[in-house]
Amino acid sequence: MNHLAANTRSSILVLLSAVLALGACAQSETADQRAQRERAKAGLALWEQKCKTEAGEKIYRTVEDVEGITLLKVRPPAGENEWHDRMWPGAAFAHEGTAEEYIKDFLGYEEAFGRPITPTARGGINTSSNPSPKERPGYRYVDVTDEKDGTRYRYSGSVKVVGQKDQTAPGIISEMKSEGDRFDPNVYRWTLDKTYAPEPSLRYAVTYEDHVVPEERALGVASSTVTVLDIQTNEVLGELTVYAFTYGFESRGNSAWMRARVCPTYGGGSGSPSRLFVDQVLVPRKDN
């Protein structure tokens, strides 16, 4: 289903206002500045068209009660050099986690923030303990093949003791007094667990394909498609295509792709769009 989120329209108006503001200075602008302004206007128009005609979700079949999935690709680390690179492959998912954070997105639960979760009002991915029953669970494990050694590993996560509180610190002393016998000296943190993945391979998998189309990138438009697969039947279960638009590559240090407008979004945007799409196709098993 192709759609342009309602809040994206307000983003378009904000960006268009910025572009028009540049136009107000047209009499004093240089030829390069004029070219940049025209390129921004053309990029905005292209992005809006793509949001209406190509961006969005397509869900062909859903699967309930899924415990684990395979990530055929994991988004690599990125930083300022990538965020400023017009041709960076991962530009459409600039705000998504990379490396282990990308894996954690699929293991964490979705936090509802005290309201119902709907297709247009999604929450945030959290890995703290004691999620509410109203919140959506993540997958129990995720399999990933290490590119360096070709070995398939299974990742899961849990809250562990990672240290002890400093019982000489004023804040901790106050906590000890107020808690009394209930005081817990341990420091807890949710961490990844990594083991060798057993055979056979998992049936369901997720991958992505970043599109680097030179004529679109020249206008500051990037796109990428996330695909959900049934490996056993060689079937595509769902696809999410995202388009992003930004400008300002001429100035270093402004993290252009991190400022991009993106469609579609999930209830105001999220740093975990792949997870929030995949769990609509491969519905994670709920705790018993």
KEKOL-9853 format. One record per residue (C-alpha): residue number from 1; x, y, z. Coordinates in nm, 4 decimals, decimal comma. Layout:
BEGIN
<fidren NUM; <X; Y; Z>>,
...
% end
This chain:
BEGIN
<fidren 1; <0,0000; 0,0000; 0,0000>>,
<fidren 2; <0,1667; 0,3240; -0,1170>>,
<fidren 3; <0,1055; 0,6221; 0,1100>>,
<fidren 4; <0,2467; 0,9556; 0,2233>>,
<fidren 5; <0,2119; 1,0036; 0,5974>>,
<fidren 6; <0,0120; 1,3098; 0,6990>>,
<fidren 7; <0,2954; 1,4519; 0,9041>>,
<fidren 8; <0,5221; 1,4313; 0,6002>>,
<fidren 9; <0,3099; 1,7010; 0,4367>>,
<fidren 10; <0,4010; 1,9457; 0,7099>>,
<fidren 11; <0,7688; 1,8587; 0,6525>>,
<fidren 12; <0,7228; 1,9411; 0,2855>>,
<fidren 13; <0,5785; 2,2817; 0,3759>>,
<fidren 14; <0,8712; 2,3540; 0,6078>>,
<fidren 15; <1,1225; 2,2593; 0,3399>>,
<fidren 16; <0,9359; 2,4501; 0,0706>>,
<fidren 17; <0,9405; 2,7578; 0,2915>>,
<fidren 18; <1,3183; 2,7238; 0,3175>>,
<fidren 19; <1,3506; 2,6909; -0,0578>>,
<fidren 20; <1,1292; 2,9971; -0,1145>>,
<fidren 21; <1,3343; 3,1895; 0,1397>>,
<fidren 22; <1,6385; 3,1230; -0,0729>>,
<fidren 23; <1,4419; 3,2552; -0,3681>>,
<fidren 24; <1,3823; 3,5842; -0,1876>>,
<fidren 25; <1,7548; 3,6472; -0,2088>>,
<fidren 26; <1,7677; 3,5625; -0,5783>>,
<fidren 27; <1,8737; 3,9118; -0,6843>>,
<fidren 28; <2,2000; 3,8905; -0,4920>>,
<fidren 29; <2,2725; 3,5192; -0,5301>>,
<fidren 30; <2,5591; 3,3838; -0,7370>>,
<fidren 31; <2,5213; 3,1457; -1,0277>>,
<fidren 32; <2,6217; 2,8553; -0,8004>>,
<fidren 33; <2,3669; 2,9545; -0,5365>>,
<fidren 34; <2,0970; 2,9839; -0,8005>>,
<fidren 35; <2,1834; 2,6384; -0,9301>>,
<fidren 36; <2,1667; 2,4970; -0,5758>>,
<fidren 37; <1,8242; 2,6535; -0,5223>>,
<fidren 38; <1,6888; 2,5150; -0,8488>>,
<fidren 39; <1,8325; 2,1733; -0,7673>>,
<fidren 40; <1,6613; 2,1779; -0,4247>>,
<fidren 41; <1,3271; 2,2675; -0,5835>>,
<fidren 42; <1,3638; 1,9903; -0,8405>>,
<fidren 43; <1,4653; 1,7401; -0,5712>>,
<fidren 44; <1,1660; 1,8303; -0,3544>>,
<fidren 45; <0,9312; 1,7841; -0,6501>>,
<fidren 46; <1,0853; 1,4464; -0,7386>>,
<fidren 47; <1,0712; 1,3259; -0,3784>>,
<fidren 48; <0,7059; 1,4248; -0,3412>>,
<fidren 49; <0,6236; 1,2393; -0,6625>>,
<fidren 50; <0,8087; 0,9250; -0,5472>>,
<fidren 51; <0,6321; 0,9401; -0,2099>>,
<fidren 52; <0,2971; 0,9317; -0,3868>>,
<fidren 53; <0,3764; 0,6729; -0,6518>>,
<fidren 54; <0,6514; 0,4372; -0,5311>>,
<fidren 55; <0,7193; 0,4665; -0,1577>>,
<fidren 56; <0,5283; 0,2558; 0,0926>>,
<fidren 57; <0,4501; -0,0913; 0,2176>>,
<fidren 58; <0,3410; -0,3996; 0,0274>>,
<fidren 59; <0,2416; -0,6944; 0,2445>>,
<fidren 60; <0,1602; -1,0068; 0,0458>>,
<fidren 61; <0,1320; -1,2579; 0,3298>>,
<fidren 62; <0,1675; -1,2428; 0,7069>>,
<fidren 63; <0,3022; -1,5132; 0,9357>>,
<fidren 64; <0,1999; -1,5302; 1,3009>>,
<fidren 65; <0,3914; -1,6569; 1,6023>>,
<fidren 66; <0,7465; -1,6158; 1,4659>>,
<fidren 67; <1,0235; -1,6782; 1,7205>>,
<fidren 68; <1,3326; -1,5907; 1,5180>>,
<fidren 69; <1,4462; -1,4515; 1,1834>>,
<fidren 70; <1,7631; -1,4369; 0,9742>>,
<fidren 71; <1,9126; -1,1010; 0,8796>>,
<fidren 72; <2,0783; -1,1622; 0,5451>>,
<fidren 73; <2,2454; -0,8196; 0,5665>>,
<fidren 74; <2,3278; -0,5895; 0,8574>>,
<fidren 75; <2,3629; -0,2167; 0,8049>>,
<fidren 76; <2,7317; -0,1200; 0,8365>>,
<fidren 77; <2,8592; 0,1564; 1,0670>>,
<fidren 78; <2,8207; 0,5112; 0,9399>>,
<fidren 79; <2,9340; 0,8562; 1,0457>>,
<fidren 80; <2,9834; 1,2109; 0,9241>>,
<fidren 81; <3,1613; 1,1059; 0,6036>>,
<fidren 82; <2,8645; 0,8887; 0,5018>>,
<fidren 83; <2,5995; 1,1384; 0,6171>>,
<fidren 84; <2,7538; 1,3996; 0,3903>>,
<fidren 85; <2,8142; 1,1713; 0,0909>>,
<fidren 86; <2,5559; 1,2293; -0,1817>>,
<fidren 87; <2,6132; 0,8718; -0,3058>>,
<fidren 88; <2,6081; 0,6954; 0,0330>>,
<fidren 89; <2,4115; 0,3716; -0,0265>>,
<fidren 90; <2,2349; 0,3752; 0,3131>>,
<fidren 91; <2,1093; 0,7329; 0,2871>>,
<fidren 92; <1,7364; 0,6490; 0,2911>>,
<fidren 93; <1,7805; 0,4785; 0,6310>>,
<fidren 94; <2,0248; 0,7284; 0,7809>>,
<fidren 95; <1,8567; 0,7239; 1,1241>>,
<fidren 96; <1,8436; 0,3458; 1,1521>>,
<fidren 97; <2,0804; 0,1642; 1,3846>>,
<fidren 98; <2,3911; 0,0016; 1,2408>>,
<fidren 99; <2,5966; -0,3078; 1,3276>>,
<fidren 100; <2,4850; -0,4464; 1,6675>>,
<fidren 101; <2,2282; -0,1696; 1,7125>>,
<fidren 102; <2,0568; -0,2886; 1,3944>>,
<fidren 103; <2,0406; -0,6417; 1,5369>>,
<fidren 104; <1,9077; -0,5121; 1,8709>>,
<fidren 105; <1,6214; -0,3372; 1,6893>>,
<fidren 106; <1,4744; -0,6775; 1,6053>>,
<fidren 107; <1,5205; -0,8146; 1,9577>>,
<fidren 108; <1,3781; -0,5235; 2,1560>>,
<fidren 109; <1,0140; -0,4713; 2,2401>>,
<fidren 110; <0,8047; -0,1830; 2,1102>>,
<fidren 111; <0,7265; 0,0728; 2,3780>>,
<fidren 112; <0,3713; 0,2089; 2,3545>>,
<fidren 113; <0,4284; 0,5294; 2,5579>>,
<fidren 114; <0,0942; 0,4761; 2,7332>>,
<fidren 115; <-0,1201; 0,4693; 2,4187>>,
<fidren 116; <-0,2433; 0,2046; 2,1758>>,
<fidren 117; <-0,0092; 0,0951; 1,8989>>,
<fidren 118; <-0,1688; 0,1203; 1,5541>>,
<fidren 119; <-0,0260; 0,0975; 1,1980>>,
<fidren 120; <-0,0012; 0,4783; 1,1856>>,
<fidren 121; <0,0989; 0,5371; 1,5495>>,
<fidren 122; <0,3922; 0,3136; 1,6282>>,
<fidren 123; <0,6176; 0,3291; 1,9296>>,
<fidren 124; <0,9902; 0,3140; 1,9948>>,
<fidren 125; <1,2112; 0,0069; 2,0307>>,
<fidren 126; <1,3323; -0,0507; 2,3851>>,
<fidren 127; <1,5505; -0,3171; 2,5464>>,
<fidren 128; <1,4950; -0,2340; 2,9129>>,
<fidren 129; <1,3378; -0,4900; 3,1452>>,
<fidren 130; <0,9738; -0,5318; 3,2454>>,
<fidren 131; <0,7840; -0,4310; 2,9298>>,
<fidren 132; <0,4115; -0,3680; 2,9678>>,
<fidren 133; <0,1721; -0,6388; 2,8404>>,
<fidren 134; <0,0297; -0,3739; 2,6052>>,
<fidren 135; <0,3608; -0,3437; 2,4249>>,
<fidren 136; <0,4727; -0,5566; 2,1312>>,
<fidren 137; <0,7510; -0,8081; 2,1869>>,
<fidren 138; <1,0513; -0,8446; 1,9616>>,
<fidren 139; <1,1892; -1,1651; 1,8159>>,
<fidren 140; <1,3474; -1,4054; 2,0612>>,
<fidren 141; <1,6576; -1,4527; 1,8475>>,
<fidren 142; <1,8151; -1,3339; 1,5238>>,
<fidren 143; <2,0617; -1,5250; 1,3050>>,
<fidren 144; <2,3387; -1,3409; 1,1187>>,
<fidren 145; <2,6265; -1,4735; 0,9086>>,
<fidren 146; <2,9578; -1,3063; 0,9913>>,
<fidren 147; <3,1106; -1,1667; 0,6715>>,
<fidren 148; <3,4633; -1,2201; 0,8059>>,
<fidren 149; <3,4523; -1,5905; 0,8888>>,
<fidren 150; <3,1353; -1,7048; 0,7101>>,
<fidren 151; <2,9958; -1,8495; 1,0338>>,
<fidren 152; <2,6276; -1,8155; 1,1196>>,
<fidren 153; <2,5674; -1,6834; 1,4700>>,
<fidren 154; <2,2535; -1,6563; 1,6788>>,
<fidren 155; <2,1911; -1,3383; 1,8757>>,
<fidren 156; <1,9540; -1,2985; 2,1672>>,
<fidren 157; <1,9452; -1,0511; 2,4513>>,
<fidren 158; <1,8859; -1,0262; 2,8227>>,
<fidren 159; <1,9331; -0,7958; 3,1196>>,
<fidren 160; <2,2493; -0,8818; 3,3119>>,
<fidren 161; <2,4451; -0,7546; 3,6100>>,
<fidren 162; <2,7327; -0,5501; 3,4689>>,
<fidren 163; <2,8719; -0,3877; 3,7814>>,
<fidren 164; <2,8140; -0,2557; 4,1306>>,
<fidren 165; <2,6887; 0,0836; 4,2442>>,
<fidren 166; <2,9392; 0,3110; 4,4134>>,
<fidren 167; <2,8116; 0,2994; 4,7698>>,
<fidren 168; <3,0254; 0,5978; 4,8683>>,
<fidren 169; <2,8542; 0,8304; 4,6184>>,
<fidren 170; <2,6087; 1,0792; 4,7786>>,
<fidren 171; <2,3212; 0,9767; 4,5524>>,
<fidren 172; <2,3735; 0,6074; 4,6251>>,
<fidren 173; <2,4029; 0,6711; 5,0010>>,
<fidren 174; <2,0666; 0,8494; 4,9849>>,
<fidren 175; <1,9192; 0,5587; 4,7886>>,
<fidren 176; <2,0510; 0,3092; 5,0445>>,
<fidren 177; <1,8879; 0,5011; 5,3276>>,
<fidren 178; <1,5526; 0,5314; 5,1535>>,
<fidren 179; <1,5454; 0,1713; 5,0251>>,
<fidren 180; <1,6758; -0,0013; 5,3362>>,
<fidren 181; <1,6737; -0,3784; 5,2980>>,
<fidren 182; <1,5299; -0,3405; 4,9476>>,
<fidren 183; <1,8424; -0,1665; 4,8199>>,
<fidren 184; <1,9959; -0,3474; 4,5225>>,
<fidren 185; <2,3704; -0,2789; 4,4805>>,
<fidren 186; <2,3804; -0,4240; 4,1291>>,
<fidren 187; <2,3964; -0,2295; 3,8029>>,
<fidren 188; <2,1929; -0,3908; 3,5258>>,
<fidren 189; <2,2182; -0,3522; 3,1498>>,
<fidren 190; <2,0536; -0,5226; 2,8537>>,
<fidren 191; <2,3255; -0,6938; 2,6499>>,
<fidren 192; <2,3529; -0,9126; 2,3428>>,
<fidren 193; <2,4210; -1,2848; 2,3734>>,
<fidren 194; <2,6023; -1,4468; 2,0803>>,
<fidren 195; <2,6286; -1,8220; 2,0157>>,
<fidren 196; <2,6718; -2,0502; 1,7153>>,
<fidren 197; <2,3432; -2,0839; 1,5262>>,
<fidren 198; <2,2061; -2,4390; 1,5145>>,
<fidren 199; <2,0956; -2,6194; 1,2023>>,
<fidren 200; <1,8737; -2,5990; 1,0088>>,
<fidren 201; <1,8664; -2,2347; 0,9002>>,
<fidren 202; <1,5590; -2,0332; 0,9934>>,
<fidren 203; <1,2740; -2,0230; 0,7455>>,
<fidren 204; <1,2107; -1,6468; 0,7392>>,
<fidren 205; <1,4638; -1,3825; 0,6465>>,
<fidren 206; <1,5028; -1,0075; 0,5981>>,
<fidren 207; <1,7283; -0,8232; 0,3575>>,
<fidren 208; <1,7535; -0,4791; 0,2001>>,
<fidren 209; <1,8685; -0,3225; -0,1252>>,
<fidren 210; <1,9923; 0,0370; -0,1329>>,
<fidren 211; <1,9317; 0,2161; -0,4621>>,
<fidren 212; <2,1984; 0,4578; -0,5865>>,
<fidren 213; <2,0420; 0,6212; -0,8944>>,
<fidren 214; <2,2853; 0,8933; -1,0106>>,
<fidren 215; <2,0230; 1,1270; -1,1575>>,
<fidren 216; <1,8150; 1,1051; -0,8376>>,
<fidren 217; <2,1150; 1,1437; -0,6071>>,
<fidren 218; <2,2144; 1,4559; -0,8046>>,
<fidren 219; <1,8882; 1,6091; -0,6778>>,
<fidren 220; <1,9373; 1,4853; -0,3199>>,
<fidren 221; <1,6901; 1,1938; -0,3448>>,
<fidren 222; <1,7753; 0,8464; -0,2109>>,
<fidren 223; <1,5762; 0,5249; -0,1823>>,
<fidren 224; <1,6005; 0,1739; -0,0395>>,
<fidren 225; <1,3805; -0,1370; -0,0233>>,
<fidren 226; <1,3498; -0,3813; 0,2681>>,
<fidren 227; <1,2316; -0,7289; 0,1663>>,
<fidren 228; <1,0887; -1,0072; 0,3837>>,
<fidren 229; <1,1377; -1,3609; 0,2486>>,
<fidren 230; <1,0158; -1,7152; 0,3044>>,
<fidren 231; <1,3342; -1,9081; 0,2263>>,
<fidren 232; <1,1538; -2,2425; 0,2169>>,
<fidren 233; <0,9111; -2,1416; -0,0590>>,
<fidren 234; <1,1331; -1,8746; -0,2186>>,
<fidren 235; <0,8465; -1,6297; -0,1668>>,
<fidren 236; <0,8516; -1,2529; -0,1106>>,
<fidren 237; <0,6212; -1,1847; 0,1840>>,
<fidren 238; <0,6506; -0,8080; 0,1982>>,
<fidren 239; <0,8410; -0,5030; 0,0763>>,
<fidren 240; <0,8988; -0,1575; 0,2191>>,
<fidren 241; <1,0353; 0,1141; -0,0102>>,
<fidren 242; <1,1573; 0,4352; 0,1546>>,
<fidren 243; <1,2497; 0,7642; -0,0143>>,
<fidren 244; <1,4546; 1,0418; 0,1456>>,
<fidren 245; <1,5292; 1,3967; 0,0312>>,
<fidren 246; <1,7843; 1,6479; 0,1550>>,
<fidren 247; <2,0073; 1,9302; 0,0339>>,
<fidren 248; <2,3124; 2,1256; 0,1481>>,
<fidren 249; <2,5898; 1,8919; 0,0354>>,
<fidren 250; <2,7980; 2,1974; -0,0523>>,
<fidren 251; <2,8605; 2,2709; 0,3187>>,
<fidren 252; <3,0692; 2,0220; 0,5158>>,
<fidren 253; <2,9698; 1,9208; 0,8661>>,
<fidren 254; <2,5925; 1,9571; 0,8336>>,
<fidren 255; <2,5157; 1,5814; 0,8212>>,
<fidren 256; <2,2904; 1,6306; 0,5209>>,
<fidren 257; <2,1276; 1,2852; 0,5195>>,
<fidren 258; <2,0542; 1,3047; 0,8931>>,
<fidren 259; <1,8349; 1,6071; 0,8158>>,
<fidren 260; <1,6501; 1,4361; 0,5321>>,
<fidren 261; <1,2724; 1,4224; 0,4897>>,
<fidren 262; <1,1604; 1,0599; 0,4673>>,
<fidren 263; <0,8493; 0,8778; 0,3495>>,
<fidren 264; <0,6765; 0,6709; 0,4638>>,
<fidren 265; <0,7060; 0,7281; 0,8365>>,
<fidren 266; <0,5512; 0,5461; 1,1295>>,
<fidren 267; <0,3484; 0,7780; 1,3471>>,
<fidren 268; <0,5943; 1,0657; 1,3411>>,
<fidren 269; <0,9071; 0,8804; 1,2405>>,
<fidren 270; <1,1264; 0,6189; 1,4033>>,
<fidren 271; <1,4871; 0,5131; 1,4192>>,
<fidren 272; <1,3763; 0,1535; 1,3562>>,
<fidren 273; <1,1718; 0,1561; 1,0334>>,
<fidren 274; <1,2893; -0,1854; 0,9159>>,
<fidren 275; <1,1846; -0,3534; 1,2409>>,
<fidren 276; <0,8499; -0,1713; 1,2496>>,
<fidren 277; <0,7743; -0,2956; 0,9005>>,
<fidren 278; <0,9025; -0,6506; 0,9380>>,
<fidren 279; <0,7002; -0,7196; 1,2534>>,
<fidren 280; <0,3827; -0,6504; 1,0568>>,
<fidren 281; <0,4752; -0,9320; 0,8160>>,
<fidren 282; <0,6449; -1,1743; 1,0559>>,
<fidren 283; <0,4494; -1,1227; 1,3762>>,
<fidren 284; <0,6695; -1,2031; 1,6797>>,
<fidren 285; <0,5532; -1,4707; 1,9217>>,
<fidren 286; <0,4085; -1,3281; 2,2402>>,
<fidren 287; <0,5263; -1,4445; 2,5805>>,
<fidren 288; <0,3203; -1,7291; 2,7263>>,
% end
